[in-house]
Amino acid sequence: MHSSHLLLEEPIRMATILEPSKASFFPAMTKIVGTLGPRSRSVEVISSCLKAGMSVMEFSERLSYFGIATSLIIYLTKVIGQDLKTAARNVNYWSGVTTMIPLIGGFLADSYLGRFHAVLVSSIIYLMGLFVMTLSRVVPGLKPCSRGVDTCPKARDIHVAFFFLALYLISIGTGGHKPSLESFGADQFDDDHPGERKKKMSFFNWWNTGLCAGVLLGVTVIVYVQDHVSWAAADVTLTIVMGLTLVVFWVGRPFYRFRRPTGSPFTPLARVAVAAFVKRKLPCPSGSDGLYEVPKGDKGARGRLLFRTDRLKFLDKAAIIEPDDHNPNPWRLATVTQVEEMKLVVHVIPIWFATMPFAISLAQGTTFFIKQGTTLDRHLGHDFLLPPASIFGLAAIAMIAMITIYDYALEPLARRIKGRERGITVLQRIGVGMAINILAMLVAAVVERRRLDFLWRHGSSASMSIFWLAPQFLLYGIGDGFAIVGLQEFFYDQVPDSMRSLGIALYLSVLGAANFLSSLLITVVDRVSGKVGKSWFGKDLNSSRIDYFYWLLAGITALDVCVFAVIASRYTYKNVSRTVKNAVADCYEGDGDGVEAMA
């Protein structure tokens, strides 16, 4: 029987070189299996370039997504012919599906495909979606209107079918691409080496800077092409850019670090639950003595060990060693690390729910915020007409600026003041972003009321500048610089190591669930306000009272911040003991096919 409380030695650093003939279906590649330390200078330079290549791939995906998403409500109302409520719901449904599917993609990436292959397959599906969308706007038989007609009151059914097929292919592509690429990028940093760990602390900040660059060009250049050239020209551009970045990603495969898929991450969690239930009548342990942990050199000792914590003590019963545990049954005896991983999953769930009401207000950024811009004066000078969706670029600029200020000024200052590696906790960062979002909703309500007053006095708001919307978009972007980046880092870091793609998917699913709830909220508010008076949502923006809706969202978010603060104050962060290494570790360099290499 193994010792009940193991004192582990310093990590054993070893590497196993596999012959090229054993390196799966890329015979020219050689895998390095084991603990990865700092690389040679030449390899590090190449690796850094390829990490930048991953950021470029994320840039191209965000370029496509926001080029489509920010102008989608305009396309649905002006080209397809839907009313405002229906179009807003369809945008929310699509955004919701797009940000919920990553739960499936993240699970498959962590469990079976591996993150590299998940990115590759999903990017191909994404590319197919862009291609189908291009066909729906280029092929005469698939265009919105009959041949020889440029505009029509309502698009043909064949166009609507192909257009929505393309949209949801893009959703499926995003489902694997979004969680896998981001976590794959973070996998390129070794947590065991201080230099790489320090670089990783800035990874999510700069990842989001590249992301925002894609957003910025998507809502300016791509939207301009849609508005002043043609929708088809924009689609062709997006398809070419995505195809080129996919090639760049593929070429870099010999220099990436890979984490092999470990099977379903839910199986160890289920084992902990079963073992704790079987031993439910045993007394809760008061400390780590008498609890089971993997012994040194054991084949199961891959990855990082976690210290025991005092939360959810009843789960600790799963790790209690009984007299008959000479040959431990994994369904009756779990390790301390497995128990702590179960606790991590349980404890991130309240954070997931607590951030969802705040995310409902974020959903307005690509629906009603954009639609407001269509009713205002969009002239820059005498000749240039700003596409309404391009105003979203202010949010991207604000987010880039906020991330830069945070990384170079706020965080270093907080480190010096508090004297610790991280000056501002991740949950504090999220809370600040949520509070700023309340201000964005309040400003949006005031601006919309002014727009309506202008409309009622002058019969039109077309002479009111679109830059009245600038404050709400700037606050929206600043809030994202805190909250969105914080959510990404929190869900990546605080889930078990084997679930990191799924962790990124959890962050995305907050936004996805919020989009569905936004649609539900619109429906409920529409019915309730219609029964007590005039509905807040009319056929168009000028017959609606979106300002009331913004006030409601500000109130909901304010209550949410209070709930979040209580939950966050009681949260205990992951407590890593040390890293266990053995001759067959879970990280390696090569071409991405980890299954055969690990056999």
N, C-alpha and C positions, 0 to 999 in steps of 0.2 A: 504493500500500500504506500502511496506517495506521501511525502511530508505534507502536513496540513497547512503550513505557511512557508512558502518557499522564499529564500533569500537569493535573488538572482544576481549573477555576476554581470560585469560590463558586457555590452553586446559583442558577440563573436562576428568578425567581419570576414566573410568568405565569398568567393564567387566560383561558379562552375561554368566553364566554357563548353558550349555544345558545338559539335562539328557541324559545318554547313550542311551536310547531307541530312542532318536530323532537324533542320530548322524549318520544318513544315513545308508549305507549298511555295515559299520564296527561297529556293535552294541556294541562292547566292548570299543570303543573309546569315549572320552569326549572332546568336543571342548571348547576352551576358546575364546570368541568373544569380541573384544574391543581393547583398546590401550594396547600394550605390552611393558612393561618396562623391566628392567633387571631381569633375571630369578634367581631362587634359585641356589645355588652353585652346587648341584647335577645335576639339570636339565641342567645347563649351561655346565657342563663337558660332559654330554651325548650329548647335542646339538653340542658342539665343535667337538666331535668325528664323529658325523653324517655329519657335514659340511665337515670334512675331507673325509668322505665317498663319498660325492658328488664330491669332487675333484678327488677321485679315479675313479669314474665313468667317469668323463671327461678325466682322464688319459687313461682309457681303450678305449674310443672312439677315442682319438687322436692316441693311439697305433695302432688301426686298420686302421684308415684313412691314416696315413702317412706310415704305413707298406705297404699299397696298393698303395697310390698315388705316392710315390717316386720311386717305381719300375715299375709303370704302363707303362711308355714309353719303358722300357726294355722288358717287357712282350709282348707288342704289336708289337715290331719290331722283337724280337728273337723267340717268340713262335707262335704268331698269324701270323706273316709274313708281317706286314705293313711297308711301306716306312717311312722315317723320317717325312716328311711333314704331311702325313695322321695320323701318330701316335701322333704327337704334337697337331694336331687339335682335335683328339679324347680325348686326355688328357685335353685340354682346355675346350672342350664341357662338359665333365663329371664334371670337377672342377667348371665350370660355373653353371651348373644345381645344383650341390651340394650346392653351396653358394647362389643361388637365391631362391631355394625352402623354405629356412627359412623365407622368407617374408610371405608365406602362413602359415607355422607352427607357426610363432610368432603371426600372426593375430588370428588364431584359439585358441592359448593358452591364449591370453589376453581377447578374446571375449567370448568364449564358453566353451572350455575344462578345463581351468585352467592350470597352469604351471606344476603342479604335474602330472596330467593325460596326458598332452602333452608329457612329458618326458617318461612316462611309455609306452604309445602306440608307440611312435616313436622308442624307444629302442627295442621293440619287433620286429618292422619292420626291424630295423638295424640288429638284430640278425638273422632274416630270410634271409637277404641278404648274411650275412657271411656263413650261412648254405648252401644256393644255390651255392655260390662260391666254398665251400668245395666239394659239390657233383660234380661240373663241373670238378674237378681235381682228384676225387677219383673213381667215378663210371666209369667202363671201357667204357661203351657206350657213355659217355659224355666227355671223355678225348680229348685233341687236336688231337692226331694221332690215327690211326687205332690200333686194338689190336696187341700186339707184336712189335710195333714200338715206340721207345722212342722219336725220333725227325722226323720232316717232314717239307718241305718247307713252307707249309701253313696249318693252323689249319682247322679242319672240321667245317662245318657250324653249326652243333648242339652244338659244344663247344662254338663257338663264340656267339651264341644266348643265351645260359645259362650264359656265362661269363658276357655279357653286361646286362642281366636281373639282375644278382646279383649286378653289379655295381650300377645300377639305383635304386634298392631296398635300397641299402646303402645310396644313395643320398636322397631318400624320408625319410629314418630314420634320417639322419642328419638334414633334414629340420625341424623336430619338436624337436629333441634332443638338437641341438646346441643353439638356442636362448632361449629355455625354461629352460634348466638346469642352464645356467649362470645367467639368471635373477632370477630364483627361489633361487639360492644360495645367490644372493644379497638381496633378500627379507628377508633373515634370520636376517638382521640387522635393528634395529629400528632407523630411522632418528631423532626421537624426543629425543634421549638420547645421550649425548655427548660421553660417553664411547663406545657405539655401533657405533656411527657415525665415530669415529676415527678408529675403527677396519675396518669399511667399506671402508675407504679411501685406505687401503692396500689390500682390497679384490681382486681387479682386478690384482694387481701385483702378489699376491701369487696364484691366480687362474691360471695365465699364467705360473707360475713356475711349477705347477703340469701338466699343458698342455704340457709344453716343455719337462718334464720328459717322458711323453708318446711319444712325437715326437722323443726324443733321443733314447728310447728303440725300437721304431718302425723302425727307420732307421739304427739301429745297430743289435740288437738281431733278430728281425723279418726278416729283409733283409738278415742277415747271414743265417738263417734257409732256406729262399727261395733259396739262392745261393748255399749252401753247403749240405743241406738235401733234401728238396723238397718244391715246392709251396704248396702242399697239407698239409704237416706238419705245415707250417706257418698258413694256414687257420684254421686248427683244433685248434691250440693254441689261435688264435684270438677269435674264437667262444666260447671257454671255458671261457676265461677271461671276455668277454662281458657278458656272462650268469651269472657268479659269481657276478660281480659288480651290475648287475640288481637286483639280490636277496638282496644284501646289501642295495641298495637304497630303495627297497620295505620294508625291515624290519624297517627302520628308520622313517616310516611315522607318528607314534604317536608324534614324537618330533619336527617335522617341523613346521614352520610358513607358512601360506598359505594366498594368496591374491585372493579373489574370483573373477571370471570373471565378467565383468561389461557390457557385450554386446558389440556391435560393437563400437570401438573407433572413427570410422569415422562419426557416427551419430551426436555427439555434434559439430564436425567440420562443417558438412553440415548445421547444425542449425545456426551456427555463420555466415556462408557465406550467407545464405538466409536472416537472420535478417539484416545483414549489407546492403544487396542489397535492401531490402524493405525500409530501412531508409536512402538510399543513398543521398537523397536531404536535409537531416538535416545537420547542421554545425558540424564539428568535435569538440568534447569536448576538452577543454584546460587542464583539470585536471580530478580528480576522482569524483568530485561532480556531481551529476546527473546520475551516472552510477550504475548499479545494481550488487549486490553481494549477495550470499546466506546469509540468516539471521541465527543467532545463534540458534542451536537446530533444524534447518531444516533437514529433512531426506535426502535432497540432499547434505548436508554439509559434505561429506566424503572426507578424504584426505587433501592435502595441498592447501592453497589459494596462489595465485600469485599476486604480486604487478602489477599495471598498468605500462606499459612502453610507451615511445614516438614513438616507431617504428610502422610502418603500421597503422597509426592513423585512416585511413578510416574504419578499422575493429572495432574500438571502438564504432562506431555508433550502432553496434548490442546490446550494453549494455545500450544505452540511455533509460531512463525511460520516457514513454509518459503518458499523463494524463489518458488514458483509460487502463493502465496496472494494474488494480486491481486484475485480475486473469491472471498472465503472461502466454502467449503462448510461449513455448520453441522455436518455429520457428520464433517468432517475438522479443523475448527478451532473450538475453544470459547474463550470469554472466561475470564479469571482468576476473575471472579465466578461463572460457571457451574461451574467446576472446584471452587471453594470450597464452593458449594452442594452439590455431590456429596459432598464430604468431610463436610459437616455431617450429611447423611443417614446416611452410613456410621458416623459417630461417635456418633450418638444410639442406634443399635441396641444396643450393649452396655449402655447405661443402661436401655433398655427391658427387656432380659432380666434385668439385675441387680436390678430392683425387683419382678419378678414373684413370687418366693418370699415376699417381705414382704407382697405384696397377697393371697396366699392366706389369711394370718391375718386380713386385713380382711374377707374373705368371711364369717367367723364372726359378725360383728356383727349380721347380719340373719337368721341361722339359729339356731345353738346358743345364742348369748347370749340371744336373745329367748325361745327355748324353755325355757331355765332359769327365766325369770320366771314361766312358767305353773305351776311346781311349788311356788312360794313364797307366803308370806302377802302379799297385795296390798292389804290394808286400810289406808286413811288415815283415822284416826279410827274411828268406829263404823259409819258408813253408806257412805262412799265406797270403791268398789273400783277400784283403778288397773288399767287395761288393761295386760297384760304388755308389749305393744309400746311403751307410753309410756315405759318405762324408757330407751329409746334417746334420749329427749329430753335426758338428762344428757350424752350424747356431743355433741349439737348445742350445748348450752349451753357445754360445755368448749371446743369448737372456736371458737365466737364469742368467748369470753373470751380464748383464746390468740391469735387473729388480732388482736384489739384491743391486747393487751399487746405483741405483736410489732410492730405498726405504730407504736404511740405510744411504746414504751419500748425494746424490745430493738434494733430496727433503727436508730433514731436514736443510741442509745448506741454501737452497733458502728460507725456511720459516724464518730462523733467519735473513737473510739479508733483506727480504721484510717485515717482521713483520706481516704476515697474515697466516691464516690456510693452504692455499695452496700456496706454493712458486712458482711453475711453472704452468701456466695455461695448461689446456688440449690441447688447440689448439697450444700452443707453443711446447708442447711435440710432437705432431703430426708433426709439421713443421720441428723440428730437425731430426726426423726419416726419413722424406722425403729427406732432404738434405744428410743424410748419405747414403741413397739408391743411390743417384747420384754417389757417390764415388764407391759403389759396382759395378755399371754398367761400370764405367770407368776402374776399375781394371779388371773386367771380359773381357773387350775388349782387354786390353793390354795382358793379359794372353792367350787369344785365338789366338791373332796374334803371340805370341811367339810359341804357340803349332804348328801353321801352318808353321812358319819358320822352326821349328825343323823337321816337317814332310817333307817339301820340300828339306831340306838338307840331311836328313838321310833316306827318303823313308818311315818312320814310326815314330809315336810319342809314341810308346809303351814303350820306355825307359825313357820317361820324367815322373817324379813322379806326382802322383795324388794330392800331397800336394801343388802343384802350384795353385790349386783351393782354398786352405785354406783362403787366404785373402778375396776373394769375398764372400765366405760363412760366414766368421766371420763378415764382414761389413753388410751383409744381416741380420744376427741375431741381431747385435747391433741396426740396424735401426728398426727392428721389435720390439725390446724392448722399443723403444720410440713410433713409429707410431702405431703399431697394438694395443698395450695396450691402447694408447690414444684414438684410434678410438672406441674401445669397451666401454671405460668409457664415452666418449662424447655422443655416440648415446644412451647409457643406461640412462644417467643422463639428457640430454637436450630435450628428448621427453616428452610428458605428462606422468604422473605416470601410467595412464591406458594403455599405449602403450609400456611398457618397454621391453617385449619380442620382440615386433615388432622393437624396437630400436636396440636390438642386431642383429636382422635380417637385419636391414638397413646397419649395419657395414659389415655383411657378404655379403650382396648384392653388396657392392662396389667391393669386391674381385670377386664375381661371374660375374658381368657385365664386369669387367676388363679381366677375362678369355675369354669371348666371343669376346671382342675387340682385345685381343691378337691374337686370331685365325683370325679375320678379318684383322688385321695388317699384319700378316704373309702372307695371301692371296694377299693383295694389294702389299706388298713389293716384293713378288715372281713374280707377273705379271709385275710390273713396272721395276724392275731390269732385268727381262728377256727380256723386249723390248729394253732396252738401252744397254744391254750387256749380261753377264752371270748372271743367277739368283743367289741371295744370298743363296738360299735354294736348295741344291742338293739332291741326293738320300740318302746320308749319311753325317755325319758331316765333313769328310775329303774333300768332294767335295762342301762344303758350305762355306759361308763367314759370320758366325755368329758374328764375331767381328764387322763388319759393323752394324749389327742389334743392338748390344749392344751400339755402339756409338749413333745410332739413339734414342734408349730408354733413354740414359743419357741426350740427348738434350731435348727430350719431357718432362722428369721429371724436368729438370732445369726450363723450361718455366712454368711448372705446379706449382713449388714451388713459383714462383713470383706471379702467379694468386692467389694461396692459401693464401699467406701473405697479399695480399690486402683484400681478403674476410674476413680472420680471424681478421684483425685489426678493422673491422667494426662490428664484431659480438657482440651481447649483451647476456650474459649468463642468464639462468633462475633465476628469482628473487622471491624467496619464501617468502611469508608474514608470515604465521604460519599454524599450523595444526589444522583443525577443527575435533573434535571428538564427537561422540554421542553414544547412547546405542547400536546401530548396526553399528559397524565400519567395515572397509573392510579388516582387518587383523585378523587372528585367528590362534590358534594352534589346530592341530587335525590330521586327516588322509588324507586330501586332497580333500574331497568332500564338496565344499563350498556352493553348490546351495541349498540343503535342509536346511543346518544349518542357512542360511541367510533368509529363508522364514519367 
